[in-house]
C-alpha cells in the first residue's frame, strides 16, 4: 500500500511539472491559451410602473 501511495504522489508531481512546462512552452508549438473575445449586445427591456 505504501508503494502505491508513493507512486501516486510521484505521478501527481510529475503531472504538475509537465503541465507547467506545457503551459510555458505551448506558444512555441503554436498553441494559444488566450480565449477568443467577442462583444455581445443584448437589449434589456425595463418595466417601469
BAGU-48559 format. One line per 2 residues: number of its first residue (from 1); their letters; for each residue x, y, z of N, C-alpha, C, O. Coordinates in nm, 4 decimals, padded with zeros to 6 digits. Layout:
REM residues N
NUM = a = X/Y/Z/X/Y/Z/X/Y/Z/X/Y/Z; ...
This chain:
REM residues 49
1 = xx = 00.0820/-00.1187/00.0000/00.0000/00.0000/00.0000/00.0869/00.1259/00.0000/00.0538/00.2264/-00.0628; 00.1982/00.1175/00.0717/00.2883/00.2311/00.0786/00.3504/00.2599/-00.0579/00.3710/00.3757/-00.0941
3 = xx = 00.3801/00.1544/-00.1333/00.4398/00.1723/-00.2659/00.3405/00.2359/-00.3623/00.3791/00.3187/-00.4448; 00.2142/00.1986/-00.3530/00.1112/00.2568/-00.4393/00.0954/00.4039/-00.4075/00.0865/00.4863/-00.4986
5 = xx = 00.0919/00.4384/-00.2795/00.0785/00.5778/-00.2380/00.1968/00.6612/-00.2873/00.1781/00.7723/-00.3369; 00.3175/00.6083/-00.2739/00.4365/00.6783/-00.3233/00.4291/00.6981/-00.4746/00.4649/00.8042/-00.5258
7 = xx = 00.3823/00.5952/-00.5454/00.3704/00.6053/-00.6899/00.2694/00.7122/-00.7295/00.2938/00.7887/-00.8228; 00.1561/00.7185/-00.6596/00.0551/00.8195/-00.6904/00.1061/00.9607/-00.6621/00.0770/01.0532/-00.7379
9 = xx = 00.1810/00.9779/-00.5551/00.2409/01.1086/-00.5248/00.3405/01.1458/-00.6336/00.3409/01.2593/-00.6812; 00.4247/01.0514/-00.6731/00.5228/01.0752/-00.7790/00.4529/01.1103/-00.9102/00.4962/01.2008/-00.9815
11 = xx = 00.3457/01.0395/-00.9416/00.2708/01.0648/-01.0641/00.2049/01.2029/-01.0627/00.2035/01.2715/-01.1649; 00.1508/01.2440/-00.9488/00.0881/01.3757/-00.9374/00.1908/01.4877/-00.9524/00.1643/01.5875/-01.0194
13 = xx = 00.3064/01.4718/-00.8911/00.4122/01.5735/-00.9008/00.4644/01.5815/-01.0436/00.4836/01.6909/-01.0967; 00.4873/01.4672/-01.1055/00.5342/01.4652/-01.2439/00.4316/01.5283/-01.3375/00.4682/01.6029/-01.4284
15 = xx = 00.3047/01.4993/-01.3161/00.1990/01.5579/-01.3979/00.1904/01.7086/-01.3812/00.1707/01.7803/-01.4794; 00.2048/01.7581/-01.2584/00.2009/01.9018/-01.2341/00.3180/01.9713/-01.3020/00.3008/02.0773/-01.3620
17 = xx = 00.4350/01.9135/-01.2931/00.5531/01.9717/-01.3584/00.5351/01.9707/-01.5103/00.5689/02.0682/-01.5774; 00.4828/01.8628/-01.5637/00.4599/01.8546/-01.7087/00.3574/01.9581/-01.7535/00.3723/02.0164/-01.8608
19 = xx = 00.2541/01.9819/-01.6737/00.1531/02.0815/-01.7082/00.2118/02.2216/-01.7092/00.1791/02.3015/-01.7970; 00.2967/02.2524/-01.6142/00.3615/02.3842/-01.6109/00.4530/02.4017/-01.7312/00.4530/02.5076/-01.7940
21 = xx = 00.5300/02.3006/-01.7636/00.6189/02.3084/-01.8797/00.5383/02.3229/-02.0077/00.5761/02.4004/-02.0956; 00.4282/02.2501/-02.0198/00.3420/02.2592/-02.1384/00.2830/02.3995/-02.1512/00.2712/02.4526/-02.2616
23 = xx = 00.2463/02.4589/-02.0384/00.1889/02.5938/-02.0405/00.2918/02.6959/-02.0884/00.2595/02.7822/-02.1700; 00.4126/02.6875/-02.0398/00.5144/02.7846/-02.0782/00.5683/02.7621/-02.2194/00.6024/02.8585/-02.2879
25 = xx = 00.5765/02.6386/-02.2632/00.6335/02.6085/-02.3938/00.5283/02.5921/-02.5028/00.5642/02.5708/-02.6187; 00.4005/02.6012/-02.4698/00.2939/02.5814/-02.5677/00.2963/02.6838/-02.6792/00.2610/02.6517/-02.7927
27 = xx = 00.3371/02.8065/-02.6500/00.3388/02.9105/-02.7530/00.4437/02.8817/-02.8607/00.4290/02.9277/-02.9739; 00.5475/02.8076/-02.8283/00.6490/02.7725/-02.9278/00.5962/02.6703/-03.0289/00.6465/02.6605/-03.1409
29 = xx = 00.4942/02.5945/-02.9877/00.4376/02.4920/-03.0741/00.3090/02.5365/-03.1415/00.2398/02.4551/-03.2027; 00.2758/02.6661/-03.1310/00.1571/02.7195/-03.1971/00.0287/02.7014/-03.1198/-00.0796/02.7090/-03.1779
31 = xx = 00.0377/02.6777/-02.9914/-00.0809/02.6599/-02.9089/-00.1065/02.7897/-02.8333/-00.0192/02.8393/-02.7620; -00.2257/02.8437/-02.8492/-00.2611/02.9684/-02.7815/-00.3604/02.9378/-02.6701/-00.4601/02.8692/-02.6923
33 = xx = -00.3333/02.9881/-02.5520/-00.4212/02.9667/-02.4380/-00.5096/03.0876/-02.4097/-00.5795/03.0908/-02.3085; -00.5071/03.1866/-02.4979/-00.5890/03.3051/-02.4786/-00.7298/03.2791/-02.5318/-00.7455/03.2215/-02.6394
35 = xx = -00.8310/03.3207/-02.4581/-00.9684/03.2980/-02.5048/-01.0042/03.3936/-02.6178/-00.9520/03.5048/-02.6253; -01.0931/03.3497/-02.7049/-01.1443/03.4368/-02.8101/-01.2460/03.5310/-02.7490/-01.3410/03.4869/-02.6844
37 = xx = -01.2264/03.6616/-02.7691/-01.3157/03.7597/-02.7106/-01.4072/03.8168/-02.8177/-01.3622/03.8573/-02.9249; -01.5348/03.8193/-02.7873/-01.6333/03.8794/-02.8761/-01.7230/03.9709/-02.7939/-01.7448/03.9481/-02.6750
39 = xx = -01.7743/04.0743/-02.8587/-01.8647/04.1670/-02.7922/-02.0080/04.1281/-02.8260/-02.0440/04.1146/-02.9430; -02.0876/04.1107/-02.7241/-02.2287/04.0778/-02.7436/-02.3131/04.1895/-02.6844/-02.2921/04.2323/-02.5709
41 = xx = -02.4092/04.2359/-02.7639/-02.5011/04.3399/-02.7156/-02.6396/04.2776/-02.7050/-02.6960/04.2310/-02.8040; -02.6922/04.2776/-02.5862/-02.8245/04.2207/-02.5604/-02.9158/04.3336/-02.5134/-02.8860/04.3981/-02.4129
43 = xx = -03.0250/04.3587/-02.5829/-03.1161/04.4636/-02.5381/-03.1895/04.4220/-02.4107/-03.2292/04.3067/-02.3939; -03.2058/04.5188/-02.3227/-03.2737/04.4936/-02.1945/-03.3968/04.5818/-02.1899/-03.3881/04.7029/-02.2106
45 = xx = -03.5120/04.5210/-02.1627/-03.6378/04.5957/-02.1511/-03.6690/04.6122/-02.0035/-03.6853/04.5134/-01.9319; -03.6773/04.7375/-01.9572/-03.7089/04.7666/-01.8192/-03.8549/04.8039/-01.8070/-03.9021/04.8927/-01.8780
47 = xx = -03.9262/04.7389/-01.7198/-04.0663/04.7701/-01.6980/-04.0784/04.8702/-01.5836/-04.0594/04.8346/-01.4673; -04.1095/04.9935/-01.6162/-04.1275/05.0962/-01.5155/-04.2742/05.1150/-01.4867/-04.3550/05.1206/-01.5795
49 = x = -04.3107/05.1250/-01.3609/-04.4521/05.1459/-01.3233/-04.4745/05.2884/-01.2813/-04.5865/05.3256/-01.2463
